[in-house]
Amino acid sequence: MLRTLESSPPKKNLILSVVRLRRAEFLAGLFAAGGGGGE
């Protein structure tokens, strides 16, 4: 895993970070809106 991260281009790492962040915000929004009940 670490070797893959090290050899990955900076752009890919940046995209992964953004996707992670947006995913976290999306999940947080779902929990806030639906109380975490369902997908």
N, CA, C and O atoms as a Tripos MOL2 file, in Angstrom:
@<TRIPOS>MOLECULE
protein
  156   155    39     0     0
PROTEIN
NO_CHARGES

@<TRIPOS>ATOM
      1 N           0.8390   -1.2050    0.0000 N.3       1 MET1
      2 CA          0.0000    0.0000    0.0000 C.3       1 MET1
      3 C           0.8710    1.2500    0.0000 C.2       1 MET1
      4 O           0.6660    2.1580   -0.8060 O.2       1 MET1
      5 N           1.8510    1.2930    0.9140 N.am      2 LEU2
      6 CA          2.7120    2.4750    1.0150 C.3       2 LEU2
      7 C           3.5240    2.6520   -0.2610 C.2       2 LEU2
      8 O           3.6840    3.7720   -0.7460 O.2       2 LEU2
      9 N           4.0360    1.5540   -0.8060 N.am      3 ARG3
     10 CA          4.8350    1.6420   -2.0350 C.3       3 ARG3
     11 C           3.9840    2.1970   -3.1660 C.2       3 ARG3
     12 O           4.4580    2.9980   -3.9720 O.2       3 ARG3
     13 N           2.7300    1.7710   -3.2260 N.am      4 THR4
     14 CA          1.8390    2.2630   -4.2730 C.3       4 THR4
     15 C           1.6240    3.7590   -4.1180 C.2       4 THR4
     16 O           1.6250    4.4960   -5.1030 O.2       4 THR4
     17 N           1.4380    4.2110   -2.8740 N.am      5 LEU5
     18 CA          1.2220    5.6370   -2.6250 C.3       5 LEU5
     19 C           2.4530    6.4380   -3.0300 C.2       5 LEU5
     20 O           2.3400    7.4980   -3.6450 O.2       5 LEU5
     21 N           3.6250    5.9240   -2.6810 N.am      6 GLU6
     22 CA          4.8600    6.6500   -2.9850 C.3       6 GLU6
     23 C           5.0820    6.7660   -4.4840 C.2       6 GLU6
     24 O           5.5600    7.7940   -4.9620 O.2       6 GLU6
     25 N           4.7410    5.7240   -5.2270 N.am      7 SER7
     26 CA          4.9750    5.7320   -6.6690 C.3       7 SER7
     27 C           3.8380    6.4030   -7.4320 C.2       7 SER7
     28 O           3.9540    6.6420   -8.6340 O.2       7 SER7
     29 N           2.7460    6.7070   -6.7460 N.am      8 SER8
     30 CA          1.6180    7.3540   -7.4130 C.3       8 SER8
     31 C           1.9400    8.8150   -7.7100 C.2       8 SER8
     32 O           2.6070    9.4790   -6.9170 O.2       8 SER8
     33 N           1.4650    9.3170   -8.8530 N.am      9 PRO9
     34 CA          1.6820   10.7220   -9.1990 C.3       9 PRO9
     35 C           0.9820   11.6420   -8.2060 C.2       9 PRO9
     36 O          -0.0500   11.2700   -7.6470 O.2       9 PRO9
     37 N           1.5260   12.8420   -7.9770 N.am     10 PRO10
     38 CA          0.9280   13.8100   -7.0430 C.3      10 PRO10
     39 C          -0.5310   14.0750   -7.3830 C.2      10 PRO10
     40 O          -1.3650   14.2120   -6.4880 O.2      10 PRO10
     41 N          -0.8400   14.1470   -8.6710 N.am     11 LYS11
     42 CA         -2.2230   14.4410   -9.0800 C.3      11 LYS11
     43 C          -3.1700   13.3630   -8.5710 C.2      11 LYS11
     44 O          -4.2550   13.6620   -8.0730 O.2      11 LYS11
     45 N          -2.7520   12.1090   -8.7000 N.am     12 LYS12
     46 CA         -3.6070   11.0140   -8.2630 C.3      12 LYS12
     47 C          -3.8380   11.1010   -6.7590 C.2      12 LYS12
     48 O          -4.9550   10.9000   -6.2830 O.2      12 LYS12
     49 N          -2.7750   11.4030   -6.0120 N.am     13 ASN13
     50 CA         -2.9030   11.5370   -4.5610 C.3      13 ASN13
     51 C          -3.8570   12.6600   -4.2200 C.2      13 ASN13
     52 O          -4.6790   12.5360   -3.3120 O.2      13 ASN13
     53 N          -3.7450   13.7630   -4.9530 N.am     14 LEU14
     54 CA         -4.6110   14.9150   -4.7050 C.3      14 LEU14
     55 C          -6.0610   14.5320   -4.9670 C.2      14 LEU14
     56 O          -6.9490   14.8420   -4.1730 O.2      14 LEU14
     57 N          -6.2920   13.8510   -6.0940 N.am     15 ILE15
     58 CA         -7.6570   13.4390   -6.4390 C.3      15 ILE15
     59 C          -8.2070   12.5090   -5.3640 C.2      15 ILE15
     60 O          -9.3550   12.6490   -4.9400 O.2      15 ILE15
     61 N          -7.3820   11.5600   -4.9240 N.am     16 LEU16
     62 CA         -7.8250   10.6260   -3.8880 C.3      16 LEU16
     63 C          -8.1940   11.3700   -2.6180 C.2      16 LEU16
     64 O          -9.1890   11.0520   -1.9660 O.2      16 LEU16
     65 N          -7.3850   12.3630   -2.2710 N.am     17 SER17
     66 CA         -7.6610   13.1480   -1.0600 C.3      17 SER17
     67 C          -8.9800   13.8890   -1.1970 C.2      17 SER17
     68 O          -9.7860   13.9160   -0.2670 O.2      17 SER17
     69 N          -9.1970   14.4950   -2.3730 N.am     18 VAL18
     70 CA        -10.4330   15.2480   -2.6080 C.3      18 VAL18
     71 C         -11.6290   14.3060   -2.5560 C.2      18 VAL18
     72 O         -12.6510   14.6220   -1.9470 O.2      18 VAL18
     73 N         -11.4970   13.1530   -3.1960 N.am     19 VAL19
     74 CA        -12.5980   12.1790   -3.2000 C.3      19 VAL19
     75 C         -12.9180   11.7490   -1.7750 C.2      19 VAL19
     76 O         -14.0830   11.6430   -1.3920 O.2      19 VAL19
     77 N         -11.8730   11.5030   -0.9990 N.am     20 ARG20
     78 CA        -12.0680   11.1070    0.4050 C.3      20 ARG20
     79 C         -12.8170   12.1930    1.1630 C.2      20 ARG20
     80 O         -13.7730   11.9180    1.8870 O.2      20 ARG20
     81 N         -12.3650   13.4370    0.9840 N.am     21 LEU21
     82 CA        -12.9620   14.5550    1.7050 C.3      21 LEU21
     83 C         -14.4270   14.7130    1.3080 C.2      21 LEU21
     84 O         -15.2980   14.8450    2.1670 O.2      21 LEU21
     85 N         -14.6940   14.7000    0.0040 N.am     22 ARG22
     86 CA        -16.0670   14.8840   -0.4770 C.3      22 ARG22
     87 C         -16.9470   13.7350    0.0000 C.2      22 ARG22
     88 O         -18.1130   13.9280    0.3450 O.2      22 ARG22
     89 N         -16.3650   12.5330    0.0120 N.am     23 ARG23
     90 CA        -17.1230   11.3690    0.4650 C.3      23 ARG23
     91 C         -17.4850   11.5260    1.9370 C.2      23 ARG23
     92 O         -18.6060   11.2300    2.3500 O.2      23 ARG23
     93 N         -16.5190   11.9960    2.7210 N.am     24 ALA24
     94 CA        -16.7640   12.2040    4.1490 C.3      24 ALA24
     95 C         -17.8440   13.2550    4.3510 C.2      24 ALA24
     96 O         -18.7320   13.0870    5.1860 O.2      24 ALA24
     97 N         -17.7690   14.3460    3.5810 N.am     25 GLU25
     98 CA        -18.7730   15.4080    3.7000 C.3      25 GLU25
     99 C         -20.1430   14.8740    3.2890 C.2      25 GLU25
    100 O         -21.1530   15.1840    3.9190 O.2      25 GLU25
    101 N         -20.1670   14.0630    2.2210 N.am     26 PHE26
    102 CA        -21.4250   13.4950    1.7430 C.3      26 PHE26
    103 C         -22.0500   12.6020    2.8160 C.2      26 PHE26
    104 O         -23.2460   12.6930    3.0940 O.2      26 PHE26
    105 N         -21.2310   11.7460    3.4100 N.am     27 LEU27
    106 CA        -21.7310   10.8610    4.4680 C.3      27 LEU27
    107 C         -22.2120   11.6790    5.6570 C.2      27 LEU27
    108 O         -23.2460   11.3750    6.2510 O.2      27 LEU27
    109 N         -21.4550   12.7210    6.0030 N.am     28 ALA28
    110 CA        -21.8440   13.5800    7.1230 C.3      28 ALA28
    111 C         -23.1890   14.2290    6.8220 C.2      28 ALA28
    112 O         -24.0430   14.3400    7.7010 O.2      28 ALA28
    113 N         -23.3710   14.6580    5.5720 N.am     29 GLY29
    114 CA        -24.6370   15.2760    5.1750 C.3      29 GLY29
    115 C         -25.7810   14.2820    5.2930 C.2      29 GLY29
    116 O         -26.8710   14.6340    5.7450 O.2      29 GLY29
    117 N         -25.5350   13.0420    4.8880 N.am     30 LEU30
    118 CA        -26.5730   12.0160    4.9840 C.3      30 LEU30
    119 C         -26.9410   11.7790    6.4410 C.2      30 LEU30
    120 O         -28.1190   11.6950    6.7880 O.2      30 LEU30
    121 N         -25.9280   11.6720    7.2860 N.am     31 PHE31
    122 CA        -26.1840   11.4450    8.7100 C.3      31 PHE31
    123 C         -26.9760   12.6030    9.2960 C.2      31 PHE31
    124 O         -27.8750   12.3940   10.1100 O.2      31 PHE31
    125 N         -26.6450   13.8230    8.8870 N.am     32 ALA32
    126 CA        -27.3220   15.0120    9.4130 C.3      32 ALA32
    127 C         -28.7600   15.0620    8.9150 C.2      32 ALA32
    128 O         -29.6660   15.4370    9.6580 O.2      32 ALA32
    129 N         -28.9680   14.6820    7.6520 N.am     33 ALA33
    130 CA        -30.3030   14.7980    7.0590 C.3      33 ALA33
    131 C         -31.1920   13.6180    7.4460 C.2      33 ALA33
    132 O         -32.3570   13.8010    7.8010 O.2      33 ALA33
    133 N         -30.6360   12.3980    7.3740 N.am     34 GLY34
    134 CA        -31.4700   11.2180    7.6080 C.3      34 GLY34
    135 C         -31.2250   10.5690    8.9550 C.2      34 GLY34
    136 O         -31.8380    9.5470    9.2630 O.2      34 GLY34
    137 N         -30.3550   11.1290    9.7560 N.am     35 GLY35
    138 CA        -30.0800   10.5470   11.0650 C.3      35 GLY35
    139 C         -29.3120    9.2450   10.9490 C.2      35 GLY35
    140 O         -29.2730    8.4650   11.9010 O.2      35 GLY35
    141 N         -28.6950    8.9940    9.7900 N.am     36 GLY36
    142 CA        -27.8930    7.7860    9.6160 C.3      36 GLY36
    143 C         -28.7590    6.5560    9.4270 C.2      36 GLY36
    144 O         -28.2890    5.4390    9.6410 O.2      36 GLY36
    145 N         -30.0210    6.7320    9.0280 N.am     37 GLY37
    146 CA        -30.9050    5.5850    8.8210 C.3      37 GLY37
    147 C         -31.0420    5.2650    7.3480 C.2      37 GLY37
    148 O         -31.8680    5.8610    6.6570 O.2      37 GLY37
    149 N         -30.2220    4.3060    6.8460 N.am     38 GLY38
    150 CA        -30.3090    3.9480    5.4320 C.3      38 GLY38
    151 C         -29.0810    4.3970    4.6730 C.2      38 GLY38
    152 O         -28.1570    4.9830    5.2370 O.2      38 GLY38
    153 N         -29.0880    4.1060    3.3600 N.am     39 GLU39
    154 CA        -27.9140    4.4430    2.5590 C.3      39 GLU39
    155 C         -27.8620    5.9410    2.3140 C.2      39 GLU39
    156 O         -26.9420    6.4260    1.6550 O.2      39 GLU39
@<TRIPOS>BOND
     1     1     2 1
     2     2     3 1
     3     3     4 2
     4     3     5 am
     5     5     6 1
     6     6     7 1
     7     7     8 2
     8     7     9 am
     9     9    10 1
    10    10    11 1
    11    11    12 2
    12    11    13 am
    13    13    14 1
    14    14    15 1
    15    15    16 2
    16    15    17 am
    17    17    18 1
    18    18    19 1
    19    19    20 2
    20    19    21 am
    21    21    22 1
    22    22    23 1
    23    23    24 2
    24    23    25 am
    25    25    26 1
    26    26    27 1
    27    27    28 2
    28    27    29 am
    29    29    30 1
    30    30    31 1
    31    31    32 2
    32    31    33 am
    33    33    34 1
    34    34    35 1
    35    35    36 2
    36    35    37 am
    37    37    38 1
    38    38    39 1
    39    39    40 2
    40    39    41 am
    41    41    42 1
    42    42    43 1
    43    43    44 2
    44    43    45 am
    45    45    46 1
    46    46    47 1
    47    47    48 2
    48    47    49 am
    49    49    50 1
    50    50    51 1
    51    51    52 2
    52    51    53 am
    53    53    54 1
    54    54    55 1
    55    55    56 2
    56    55    57 am
    57    57    58 1
    58    58    59 1
    59    59    60 2
    60    59    61 am
    61    61    62 1
    62    62    63 1
    63    63    64 2
    64    63    65 am
    65    65    66 1
    66    66    67 1
    67    67    68 2
    68    67    69 am
    69    69    70 1
    70    70    71 1
    71    71    72 2
    72    71    73 am
    73    73    74 1
    74    74    75 1
    75    75    76 2
    76    75    77 am
    77    77    78 1
    78    78    79 1
    79    79    80 2
    80    79    81 am
    81    81    82 1
    82    82    83 1
    83    83    84 2
    84    83    85 am
    85    85    86 1
    86    86    87 1
    87    87    88 2
    88    87    89 am
    89    89    90 1
    90    90    91 1
    91    91    92 2
    92    91    93 am
    93    93    94 1
    94    94    95 1
    95    95    96 2
    96    95    97 am
    97    97    98 1
    98    98    99 1
    99    99   100 2
   100    99   101 am
   101   101   102 1
   102   102   103 1
   103   103   104 2
   104   103   105 am
   105   105   106 1
   106   106   107 1
   107   107   108 2
   108   107   109 am
   109   109   110 1
   110   110   111 1
   111   111   112 2
   112   111   113 am
   113   113   114 1
   114   114   115 1
   115   115   116 2
   116   115   117 am
   117   117   118 1
   118   118   119 1
   119   119   120 2
   120   119   121 am
   121   121   122 1
   122   122   123 1
   123   123   124 2
   124   123   125 am
   125   125   126 1
   126   126   127 1
   127   127   128 2
   128   127   129 am
   129   129   130 1
   130   130   131 1
   131   131   132 2
   132   131   133 am
   133   133   134 1
   134   134   135 1
   135   135   136 2
   136   135   137 am
   137   137   138 1
   138   138   139 1
   139   139   140 2
   140   139   141 am
   141   141   142 1
   142   142   143 1
   143   143   144 2
   144   143   145 am
   145   145   146 1
   146   146   147 1
   147   147   148 2
   148   147   149 am
   149   149   150 1
   150   150   151 1
   151   151   152 2
   152   151   153 am
   153   153   154 1
   154   154   155 1
   155   155   156 2
@<TRIPOS>SUBSTRUCTURE
     1 MET1         2 RESIDUE 1 A MET
     2 LEU2         6 RESIDUE 1 A LEU
     3 ARG3        10 RESIDUE 1 A ARG
     4 THR4        14 RESIDUE 1 A THR
     5 LEU5        18 RESIDUE 1 A LEU
     6 GLU6        22 RESIDUE 1 A GLU
     7 SER7        26 RESIDUE 1 A SER
     8 SER8        30 RESIDUE 1 A SER
     9 PRO9        34 RESIDUE 1 A PRO
    10 PRO10       38 RESIDUE 1 A PRO
    11 LYS11       42 RESIDUE 1 A LYS
    12 LYS12       46 RESIDUE 1 A LYS
    13 ASN13       50 RESIDUE 1 A ASN
    14 LEU14       54 RESIDUE 1 A LEU
    15 ILE15       58 RESIDUE 1 A ILE
    16 LEU16       62 RESIDUE 1 A LEU
    17 SER17       66 RESIDUE 1 A SER
    18 VAL18       70 RESIDUE 1 A VAL
    19 VAL19       74 RESIDUE 1 A VAL
    20 ARG20       78 RESIDUE 1 A ARG
    21 LEU21       82 RESIDUE 1 A LEU
    22 ARG22       86 RESIDUE 1 A ARG
    23 ARG23       90 RESIDUE 1 A ARG
    24 ALA24       94 RESIDUE 1 A ALA
    25 GLU25       98 RESIDUE 1 A GLU
    26 PHE26      102 RESIDUE 1 A PHE
    27 LEU27      106 RESIDUE 1 A LEU
    28 ALA28      110 RESIDUE 1 A ALA
    29 GLY29      114 RESIDUE 1 A GLY
    30 LEU30      118 RESIDUE 1 A LEU
    31 PHE31      122 RESIDUE 1 A PHE
    32 ALA32      126 RESIDUE 1 A ALA
    33 ALA33      130 RESIDUE 1 A ALA
    34 GLY34      134 RESIDUE 1 A GLY
    35 GLY35      138 RESIDUE 1 A GLY
    36 GLY36      142 RESIDUE 1 A GLY
    37 GLY37      146 RESIDUE 1 A GLY
    38 GLY38      150 RESIDUE 1 A GLY
    39 GLU39      154 RESIDUE 1 A GLU
